[in-house]
Amino acid sequence: MRYNFDEQHDRSNNQSIKFEFVKDLYGSDDVLPMWVADMDFKTAEPIIDALRDRLEQGIYGYTALNDAYYNSFVNWVSKRHDWQVKKEWLTYSPGVVPSLIFAVKALTEVGDKIIIQSPVYGPFKSSIENHGRILVNNPLIYQDGEYQMDFEDLEKKIDEGAKALILCNPHNPVGKVWAREDLEKLAEIVVRKDILLISDEIHSDLILKGHKHVPIASLSPEIACRTVTCMAPSKTFNLAGLQSSIVITCDEKIREKINNSFEIMDMKINNCFGQVAFEAAYTHGEEWLDQLLDYVEGNIDFVVDYIGKNIPEIKVKKPDGTYLLWFDCRALNMDHDALKTFMAEKAKVGMTSGDFFGQEGQGFMRYNVATTRENVKKGIYQIEAAIKEMR
Ligand SMILES: Cc1ncc(COP(=O)(O)O)c(C=O)c1O
């Protein structure tokens, strides 16, 4: 079937963070919400059908995760990412951020140093610091609009005692799908220095043409046995409200510790709708996803092209993946607070502030294009008009 991503949906009755929090975050209700990473699109029809069937059963007692649930994931990652995982390697988790926290708590000690690569998704920092571990930053290198890992600095930070690294692949907010060579280099260091790798791959199915996601644990048995991979259908299929994700660990001892950490918090039981949506997404979601990616890429191309031609104060590079655009607004010559106020109050566009991703995000804003082309254009025109008025 053909999906129509141009259709506007009313989310006012959707209890959606993206819309409900606009006034609190941006000071007024008439700000266009282009921030939190979910989509304004309806999910795939087979997922809605599966949920409807389950809903109509009318019985929502305790549920168990069955083979079909795990097999749907095993088949999906084999097909989409050439990664052969075994059912026994999988642990249910309600979300990727909870998985990061459980991995940190289960596999490191209070006082351990853990590395992140800023600018990066804000909860990486809190999942370390809120649990008594020490944050160590190995910032990405930003040159000519391109981000790269700083391997030399990484080795230095490990030599100074860091025990683990949380990787973001694809990388939110910079939209980088790390290339096989980058990951091989990283894996070589992780194995040689014998540290733990926690790999957040929540964006792994949102890959634009010409790029390929490589699960780092798929590179070799040596890196696999030191890696905890976190994946989910939530970003890909707009299911974040259903709380269903997966942790993949091939090392038995690591897995036991992870499983135990979920168990002692009584977090083993799954929401019945999350389970149904997860399985339907990974079994029947491909047709929808391929069409979604075409549409999202069209949105991205529009923004990159339009800004390139009309708004020289903002630099934006086409990402390799995700539906998030990383605007370098430093040429506007505002301090970060002034930039946030300008975008909210003058442009009336609610973006995620760059400093949510660490201090390297100062002067940057993240624009979410997982919405209709009409909204995507509206936001860009509003930003352009506000900047024009200021020129
Ligand atoms: C890199 C990354 N990890 C995790 C999450 C959130 O995951 P969850 O809602 O499953 O906790 C996000 C959401 O934007 C993200 O970008």
Ligand as a Chemical Component Dictionary entry (heavy atoms), coordinates in Angstrom:
data_LIG
# 
_chem_comp.id                   LIG 
_chem_comp.type                 NON-POLYMER 
_chem_comp.pdbx_formal_charge   0 
_chem_comp.three_letter_code    LIG 
# 
loop_
_chem_comp_atom.comp_id 
_chem_comp_atom.atom_id 
_chem_comp_atom.alt_atom_id 
_chem_comp_atom.type_symbol 
_chem_comp_atom.charge 
_chem_comp_atom.model_Cartn_x 
_chem_comp_atom.model_Cartn_y 
_chem_comp_atom.model_Cartn_z 
_chem_comp_atom.pdbx_ordinal 
LIG C1 C1 C 0 20.366 8.104  21.052 1  
LIG C2 C2 C 0 19.075 7.940  21.793 2  
LIG N1 N1 N 0 18.979 6.995  22.742 3  
LIG C3 C3 C 0 17.838 6.798  23.418 4  
LIG C4 C4 C 0 16.721 7.575  23.173 5  
LIG C5 C5 C 0 15.468 7.349  23.976 6  
LIG O1 O1 O 0 15.209 6.006  24.100 7  
LIG P1 P1 P 0 14.006 5.457  24.983 8  
LIG O2 O2 O 0 12.835 6.342  24.757 9  
LIG O3 O3 O 0 13.811 4.070  24.479 10 
LIG O4 O4 O 0 14.475 5.470  26.401 11 
LIG C6 C6 C 0 16.786 8.570  22.197 12 
LIG C7 C7 C 0 15.622 9.434  21.936 13 
LIG O5 O5 O 0 15.687 10.436 21.292 14 
LIG C8 C8 C 0 17.990 8.744  21.480 15 
LIG O6 O6 O 0 18.100 9.658  20.526 16 
# 
loop_
_chem_comp_bond.comp_id 
_chem_comp_bond.atom_id_1 
_chem_comp_bond.atom_id_2 
_chem_comp_bond.value_order 
_chem_comp_bond.pdbx_ordinal 
LIG C1 C2 SING 1  
LIG C2 N1 SING 2  
LIG C2 C8 DOUB 3  
LIG N1 C3 DOUB 4  
LIG C3 C4 SING 5  
LIG C4 C5 SING 6  
LIG C4 C6 DOUB 7  
LIG C5 O1 SING 8  
LIG O1 P1 SING 9  
LIG P1 O2 DOUB 10 
LIG P1 O3 SING 11 
LIG P1 O4 SING 12 
LIG C6 C7 SING 13 
LIG C6 C8 SING 14 
LIG C7 O5 DOUB 15 
LIG C8 O6 SING 16 
# 
